[in-house]
Amino acid sequence: MANRPPPRRRPGRRPYRAARRPVRRRTPPYRRPRSRRTRRQQRRDAQVFLLAAGAAAGLALLWAVISWLLVNWWALIVLGALAVLGATVWAHRQRQRQAWDRVRQQALRYGLPQLDALGHRDFEYAVRDLMRRDGCTDARQIGGAGDNGADVLATDPLGRTWVIQCKHRRDGDRGSAVGTPDLQRVNGTARQLYGADIVLVVTNGRFSTRCAPLAAQLHMHLADRRTLATWASGGRPLWELLPKIPPPRKGR
């Protein structure tokens, strides 16, 4: 037979192809994952176990001690006597230390060369120590950032509150003079914030000529280099060297 030519296809029509059936894949059966403890959980469990074991051992030891003390009651008397003896020795040493501090403070002396050689912060501590020497047991240094112009706070034996601003000059009276802005700064906060009865500015240098009239108007006090030398040498308390010190408030 002669080969027949293939039939002609009509334009625009695609040959018919049978649709393929989708292959179904078998899914494996669901298996519950096994729980695995992390190292952190294991460490926590170990810590809890150790804490529980330590607490149980501590309770057992405490119970054993209590049981022993109930049987041997005389040990309680011995322990109490030792505790009383230790407290007595500690209190005696504290009183000796306080007495020595008072003696050392009463013997405190400063010369002007020593004060000139100090830094500004050490100068504040020196003024605090001098106030303590004169009986202001609560004198403390508060100078620093945010001090609002106050460097030393103290209460004298008559109950008056002192607010002191310290102005140190490395060159003494040859350095720059303390001016009125320093007085105005401490005056604006001393009475309102600290309840000051006496506001004092002390320096190892000198004050400008305008400071004395302003201090009189503001009811402030100034201690210049000469007054500081007399006070630091241990002659008299500071309130005996300053003029017109106000009396203590009523009720104190």
C-alpha positions in Angstrom: 0.0 0.0 0.0 1.1 3.4 -0.7 1.8 5.7 2.2 -1.0 8.0 2.8 -0.2 11.6 3.7 -1.1 12.7 7.3 -4.4 14.4 7.6 -4.3 18.2 7.6 -5.0 20.0 10.9 -7.4 22.8 11.1 -5.8 26.0 12.1 -6.7 27.2 15.6 -7.5 23.8 17.1 -5.1 21.9 19.4 -4.9 18.2 19.3 -6.9 16.4 22.0 -4.9 15.0 24.8 -6.3 12.9 27.6 -6.0 14.6 31.0 -3.5 13.1 33.4 -4.7 12.0 36.8 -2.9 13.7 39.7 -0.6 11.3 41.5 -1.6 11.0 45.1 1.3 11.0 47.4 1.0 9.1 50.6 1.7 11.2 53.7 3.5 9.5 56.5 1.5 9.0 59.6 1.7 11.8 62.2 4.3 11.2 64.9 4.4 13.2 68.1 7.8 14.8 68.5 9.8 13.7 71.5 10.3 16.3 74.2 13.9 17.4 74.5 15.2 19.3 77.5 17.4 22.2 76.8 20.6 22.8 78.7 19.0 25.8 80.3 16.1 23.8 81.7 18.6 21.1 82.9 20.6 23.8 84.7 17.4 25.2 86.3 16.4 21.8 87.5 19.9 21.2 88.9 19.8 24.6 90.7 16.3 23.8 92.2 17.5 20.5 93.3 20.6 21.9 95.0 18.6 24.6 96.7 16.1 22.1 98.0 18.9 19.9 99.2 20.6 22.8 100.9 17.4 23.9 102.6 16.7 20.4 103.8 20.3 20.1 105.2 20.0 23.5 106.9 16.8 22.6 108.5 18.2 19.3 109.7 21.2 21.0 111.1 19.1 23.7 112.9 16.9 21.0 114.4 19.9 19.1 115.6 21.4 22.2 117.2 18.1 23.1 118.9 17.7 19.6 120.2 21.3 19.6 121.5 20.7 23.0 123.2 17.5 21.8 124.9 19.4 18.9 126.4 22.5 21.0 127.2 20.8 24.2 128.5 24.0 25.4 130.2 25.4 26.2 126.7 22.8 28.9 126.3 24.1 30.7 129.4 27.7 30.5 128.1 26.7 31.9 124.7 24.7 34.7 126.3 27.6 35.6 128.5 30.0 35.7 125.6 27.6 37.8 123.6 27.3 40.3 126.5 31.0 40.4 126.9 31.6 41.0 123.1 29.0 43.8 123.1 30.6 45.5 126.1 34.1 45.4 124.6 32.7 46.8 121.3 30.9 49.6 123.1 34.1 50.4 125.1 36.2 50.6 122.0 33.6 52.9 120.3 33.7 55.2 123.3 37.5 55.3 123.3 37.5 56.1 119.6 35.0 58.9 120.0 36.9 60.3 122.9 40.1 60.2 120.8 38.4 61.9 117.9 37.2 64.7 120.3 40.7 65.2 121.6 42.2 65.2 118.1 39.6 67.8 117.0 40.1 70.0 120.0 43.8 70.0 119.2 43.2 70.8 115.5 45.3 73.8 114.3 45.9 75.2 110.8 48.3 77.8 109.7 47.7 80.0 106.7 50.5 78.3 104.6 48.7 75.0 105.2 45.4 76.3 104.1 46.9 78.0 101.0 48.4 74.7 99.9 45.0 72.9 100.0 42.8 72.3 97.1 39.3 73.8 97.0 37.6 70.5 98.2 40.2 70.0 100.9 39.6 73.5 102.1 35.9 72.7 102.5 36.8 69.7 104.7 39.2 71.9 106.7 36.4 74.3 107.5 34.1 71.4 108.4 36.8 70.0 110.8 37.2 73.5 112.4 33.5 73.7 113.0 33.5 70.3 114.6 36.4 71.3 116.8 34.3 74.2 118.1 31.4 71.9 119.1 29.4 71.6 115.9 29.2 67.8 116.0 26.9 67.5 113.0 29.1 69.6 110.7 29.3 68.1 107.2 30.7 69.0 103.8 28.1 69.1 101.0 30.0 71.1 98.4 29.9 69.7 94.8 27.6 69.6 91.9 24.1 70.9 92.8 25.1 72.3 96.2 23.2 75.5 95.6 26.1 77.6 96.9 26.5 75.8 100.2 29.7 74.0 101.0 29.4 73.3 104.7 26.4 72.8 107.0 26.7 72.9 110.8 24.7 73.5 114.0 26.5 75.3 116.8 26.1 74.5 120.5 23.4 77.2 120.8 21.3 75.5 118.1 21.9 78.0 115.3 22.2 76.6 111.7 25.2 77.7 109.8 25.4 77.6 106.0 29.0 78.3 104.9 30.3 78.9 101.4 34.1 78.4 101.0 36.2 80.3 98.6 39.8 79.1 98.3 42.5 81.1 96.5 45.7 79.3 95.7 47.6 82.6 95.9 45.9 83.8 99.1 45.3 87.5 99.3 47.3 88.0 96.1 44.7 86.1 94.1 41.4 87.4 92.7 39.0 88.9 95.2 35.7 87.3 96.1 33.0 89.4 94.5 29.3 90.2 95.2 27.9 87.5 92.8 29.3 84.8 95.2 27.4 86.5 98.1 24.2 86.7 96.1 24.3 83.1 95.1 24.5 81.7 98.6 22.1 84.2 100.0 19.4 83.2 97.6 19.4 79.6 98.7 20.8 79.4 102.3 17.7 80.5 104.2 15.1 79.1 101.8 16.6 75.6 101.2 18.6 75.0 104.4 16.8 77.2 107.0 20.0 79.1 107.8 20.3 81.3 110.9 23.8 82.4 109.9 25.1 82.7 106.3 28.8 82.9 106.1 31.3 83.2 103.3 34.9 82.3 104.3 38.0 82.7 102.2 41.8 82.5 102.6 42.0 85.5 100.2 40.2 88.8 100.2 36.8 90.3 99.5 36.1 93.1 97.0 35.2 96.5 98.5 31.6 96.1 97.5 31.1 92.9 99.5 31.0 94.4 103.0 28.1 96.8 102.3 26.2 94.1 100.5 26.8 91.6 103.3 25.4 94.1 105.8 22.3 94.6 103.7 21.7 90.8 103.3 22.5 90.1 106.9 25.4 87.9 105.9 28.8 87.4 107.5 32.3 87.5 105.9 35.5 85.8 107.2 38.5 87.0 105.3 42.1 85.9 105.6 42.8 87.6 108.9 39.7 86.2 110.6 40.4 82.8 109.2 44.0 82.8 110.6 42.8 83.7 114.1 40.1 81.0 113.9 42.2 78.2 112.5 45.0 78.8 115.0 42.6 77.8 117.7 42.1 81.0 119.6 38.4 81.3 119.8 35.3 79.8 118.1 34.2 81.5 114.9 31.0 83.0 116.3 33.1 84.9 118.8 35.1 86.5 116.0 32.2 87.7 113.8 30.3 90.8 114.7 26.5 90.9 115.1 25.9 87.2 115.3 22.1 86.6 115.8 21.0 85.0 119.0 19.5 81.5 118.9 15.9 81.1 117.9 13.3 80.9 120.6 12.2 77.3 121.5 15.7 75.9 120.8 
